[in-house]
Amino acid sequence: MASSERTILDALFLAARQAADPAHVVPPALPPPPRGRTIVVGAGKAAASMARAVEKAWPGPLQGLVVTRYGHGVPCERIEVVEAAHPVPDAAGFAAARRILDLVGGLGPDDLVLALISGGGSALLALPAPGIPLDDKRAVTSALLRSGATIGMMNAVRKHLSAIKGGRLALAAYPAPVVTLAISDVPGDDPGTIASGPTVGDSSTLAEARALLAQAGVAVPESIRRWLDDPAAETPDLDDPRLAGNSFRLVATPQMALEAAADAARRFGVTPLLLGDALEGEAREVGLVHAGIARSVAEHGHPIGRPAVLLSGGETTVTVRGSGRGGRNVEFLLGLALGLDGQAGIHAIACDTDGIDGTEDNAGAWLDPATLVRARAAGIDPRAALARNDAYGVFAASGDLVITGPTLTNVNDFRAVLIT
């Protein structure tokens, strides 16, 4: 890729990440200190960096515990940081969730629970409902991940298998008020979907969770089947009076990140076109659609003239059919690349803003008109690689992987298609 195009794409991705930097977005949203104690709890890929931002800005005493993904921790002085597994939960997440529930128990109305919630919290707060072994919950989570289920489907199930999500953390804190600061990684920024809504009422039901598991074709262990059939297992609804005194504040969202990238594009003299912050669907198919729009811009100047950049966010899905490597961002890019077929003047970047695409070591990848040429020269058949879900192998061979390491924030996927 020519250095100028890559420079622009890198700058747009950086602007998107900086718009969701906890150091900038958390302090202005903090509530005043309470008369009583302040307990900080949290979960997600940004939880540790959010905790550090709270510590630096909070004017009074506090204590707490947050859980984040392995490799995403940062040093804090008063708030303990625990690392655990994502996306499939492990025993460390189980123990941290149990301790978080214990921390908020026994508080009074003059105390405050400050909850720091970000994407990834669903897996990291791994406390199964009574009678459900952690291994059973892990098995269902893994099956859902492989099924191509949307994040909304995933979380509707996970809330109903949890002792802490779906509003149950807030119930444990009652009568202490809960103020939630959230970094959204989900289409639509629904508070009940971000980290499976541990501090807000739940609009989904046990019946929906059962139906979604059947729709995804997931084999359900007997412990989970029994729990989902028990009416007493229902989550608190949106109107539960015990949640009435709480507040929920979005401090960073995918739309904010896209708007920051759009501003950066204008500074380069490139016109941005925001396609949406909540795009869903099979990653490869979304890539093909983006290719069609980019071709229209390049060949017809429609719906926008060159130079332009198509910006989009959201969370696509990958239905795993093969044994290859790669997350949804590189699978999107491979679909885009095949749709463009080396068309000149079109370059792209697609990355997860948390710095980890799926479970690999890359955030995503770049794409230029010669990417597939380089991959084929290295002995890779791109279409065969896509069939076995091995987009990582294609971009590793072409030398186009983007590796940032953990960014300590998470507003989901960032995609930019530059047409010069």
N, C-alpha and C positions, 0 to 999 in steps of 0.2 A: 504494500500500500504506500502511495506517495506520502511523504512526511506531513504535508499540509492537511490532508484528509484525516490522517490518524491523529494529528494534533488537535483538530477540531473535535473529533469524536471523544478523545480522552478528556478534553476540557468539559464537554457536556456531561459525561459520566461523573466527573469530579464535582461539578456544580450540583448535580442531583444528590450526591452523597452529602455534600456540605449543607444542603438545605435541611437535612435530617440529622445533623450532628447534635447529639444530646447536650453538649457543652453550650450550644447556642439556644436550643429550643426548650430545654427543661426549666432553667431559672425563671424566665418570665411567667411561667404557669404555676409556680409554687403557691400554695395557700399560706395564710398567716399561721404562725405557730399556735397550738391550742393551749388551754390552761393546764392540761394534763400532759401525759406522755406522748411522744411521737414515735410510732413504730413504722419503719420502712420495710416493705416486702416487695418482691417483684420476680418476674420471670420473663425470659426471652433473650434473643441474641444481643439486644441492646441493653439488657438489664444492668450489667456491671457499669457500663459507661454512663447510664442514666443515674445510677447510685453515686458515682463519683461527682457528677454535676450537682446532685442534691447536696452532698457533703460540702462542696465548695461554696454553695449559696445559702445554706440553711442557717438562720441566726441563732438557733437554740440547740439544746441537747436532742439527741436522737439515737436510736439503735435499730438494728434490723438484719435482714438476710435476703439476698437475692440469688437466683439460680440462673446460670447462663450456659451456653454450649461450650464444650471443651475447646480451649484455645481462644475464647472470647472474653476471658476475665481481665480485669484491670485492678490495680491496687486501690483499696479503700481503707480508711482508718477506723470508722465507726460502724460501717455496714459490712457484714460478712458476705463474701462472694463464694459461691459454690459452683463448680462446673459439673455438667452432666451430659448425657447423650442426646443427640438429635439426628434424624427424625424419629428413630425408634427408641423409646424410653429405656432407662436402665435403673439399677438399684440406687445410684447416687441421686437421681431425680426423685425417686420415691422417698428417700430419706429427707431430702431438702423440702419437699412438699409437706411431709409430716411435721417437720420443725416449723415451717411457716404457719401452718394451722395452729400449732401450739403457741407461737408468738402472739397471735392476735386474739387468742382466747382469754377471757377474763378481763377485758378492757371495759371502761365505762364511758359515759356520754361526753366527758370532758377530755378524753384521749382522742388521738387521731391516728388512723392508719393511712399511710401514703403508699399507694400501690403503683409500681412502675412496670408497665406491661408493654411487651413488644412481640413481634412475630417470633415463632418458635416456642412460645410459652406453653402451648398445648402439650408438646412432647416433654418439655422440661419439668412441668408440674405433674409428675407421674404418680399420682396417688389413686389407685383403683378404688371403686366403691366397695363397701363391705362384701366379703365373700368372693371377690374376683381376684385370682392370683395375678401377679404382675406379668408372668409369662403368657397368660391368656390374653391380657390386654396388648402385650407386645405383638402377639401373633395376629390379632385383628388389625392393629395399626399397620403392620407390614403388608398384610393382604390388601388393605385399602389403598396404601401407597402404590402398589403394583397394579391396581385396578383402573387407574385413571380417574378416580373420584376427585371432584372439585374440593377446594378448601372448605366451602360451606358444608358439603356432605360429610367431609372428614370430621369437622368440628361438631356437627349435630350429633354424631355418634359418640365422639370422645367426651362431650359434656355429660352424656347420660351414663358413661362408664366410670365417672370420676367422683371422688369425695371432696374435690376442691374447686373444680371448674363449674361453669354454668351457674354462677352466682353463689356457690357454696362457700367460697372464701369470705365474701361479704357477710353471709349469714353467721359464720364463725366469729366475726369481729363485732357483731351487733351486741350492745347498743352504741359502740364507738362508730362515729362517722368514717366513711372511707372516701378518700379523694384519689381518683385514678388518673395518672398521666400516661397516655398511650401513644406509641408510635405505630401507626397502622401499616400492615403489610397485606391487607386483604381488599379485594374489589368491593367498592362501596363503603369502606371504612365502618362497617357495622360493629359497634362495641361488643355485641354478643359473639362475634366471630373472631376478633383479635385475641389470640391465645385462648380461644374457647370461652371467653367472657367470665373469668373467675369472680369478678366483682359486680356483674350486672345481671338482671333477670334474663330468663331464657324464653325466647319465642318458639323454640322447637319442642317437640314432645317425644315421649317414649315410642309412640306409634310411628312417628317419622323415622326415628333411629332404627327401628326394626325393619321398616320398609326400605331404607337406604342400604342396609346391609344385604337385604335380599336382592335389591337392584344391582349391587356391585358384585353379587355372586360370591360373597365371603362366607366361608364355613365358620359358624359361630359356636365356640365352646359352650358346654352345658352351663358353666357358672355364669356366663354372660347372658345366655338365653333366659335363665331363671330371673336374673336381675331385671332385664328389660321387660319381663312379663309381670313385674310387681308394681302395682299402682303407687305404692309408697316410695318408689324410686324416682318419681318425677322431680324435675328441677324446679326451683322457685320461678314464678312467672314474672313478667315485666311490671305487674302492679303489686307485687308483694310489699306490704307496708313496712317490713323490716329493712327494705332497701331505699325507702323514700328520702332519707336524709343524706344520701350519698351523691357525689358528683363525678362526672367523667369528662376529661379534657383531652382532646386530640392535640398533640404538640407537633406532630409531623405526619404527613400523609403522602401517598404516591403522587397526588395531584400537585402538591407543593414542590416535589422534586422535579416533576415535568416542567412546571412553570419556571423554576430556576434554570433548568437546561435550556428552555426556550429563550430566556433572557440572554444566556451565554451565547446561543446561536446568533441572535441578532447582533451581538457585539462583533461577531466574525463576518457580518454582512450576509448571513444565511437566514432565509425565511423559515420559521418553524411551522409545522402543521401538527397539532396535537390530535392524535387519533383516539385517545381515551386512556384513562388511568385504571380501567377495570376490565381489560380484555381477558377473556377466558377461551378455552377450547384446546384441541390437540396442538401442541407446539409446532409440529411440522406443517399443519394446515394453516395456522396463523402466519407462519413464515411465508407460505405460498400466497396468501392474501396480501401481505405487505409487498411481496415481489410485484404483484399486479398493479398496486397503487404506484410503486416506484417507477415501473415501466411507463405508466400513463404520464407521470410527471416528466420523465426523461424524453418521451417521444411526442407528447401532445401539449405539454405545459398545463396539464389539468390533473387535479383540481387546484394546482399551485404551480407557479413558474420556478425555474431554476435560478440560482442555487437554492435548494430547499432541504429540509431535514424532516423526516417523519418521526415523531416521538410517540411512544406508547408505553404503558405500564400495565400492571395486573399480574395475574398468575395463570399461566397456561398449565396444561397437564401433559404427561407422557404415559401412554399405555405401553407397558413393557412387554415386548414380544420376543426380544432376543437377550443375549447375555453380554452385550457391549457396555461401554462406559459412556457416561455423559448425562448432564442434567437438562432441564427444559430449555435453558437459554442457548446452549450449543445445538440442541435439536431444532429449535426455532431457526437458528442461523443456517443450519444445513438445509432445511426446507426452503428458506429464502434463497440460498445459493443455487439450489437446483432450479428454482423458479426463474432466477435471473439468467442462469446459464452463461455467466461470464460477461454480461452486458457492461460495456464501458461506462465509466463515470458514476458508478453506484458503489458506495462503500457503507459499511455498517458496523455497529457494536451492539452486543446484547449481553447483559451481565445481571447477576443478582446483586442488589445493593448491599447485601451482607458480606459479600466477598466469596461466597461459597455457592457454586452451582450444583445443586443436588447434594451429593456426598463426595464430590471430587475436590481437587486442590485448586481449581481455577474458579474465578468469578464468572467467566463466560469466554467470549472470543471476539476477535475482529473478523471482518470479511472484506475482501477486495476482489476485483474482477479476475485476479489470477489465483485465488485461494484454491479452487478445485484443480487447477492446472498443477499446482505444486503438490497437492495431495495425490493426484494420479501419478505424478512423476515419482512419488515415494512408494508406489505400488498399492495405493488405496483406491477401491471402487466406491465412490461416494453413495451411490444408490444402494449398493449392497450393505454399506455401513449403516445407512439410515434404517434399512429393514431389520437390522439386528440391534438397533439403538446404540450405535457406536459413534455418535457424533464427536465425542471427545477424541477418538482416534484420528478422525479426519483433520481436526484443527491442530492437534499435536503434530501430525505429519506436515501440515502446511506452515507451521511456525506461528500460528495466530492465536494461541491461548492467551487470555488475560488473567494474570495472577496477581492479586492484590493482597492476599491474606485477609483475615477478618477485619471488617471495616468498623465494627462496633456500633452499627446501626442497621436498620432493616425496613425499607419501604418497598420491598418486593422487587420485581423485575424491572429493568430499564432497557429500553430498546431505542436505538437511533439509526435511521437509514438516511444517509446523506447522498443527495443527487446533485452532482456538479455539472 
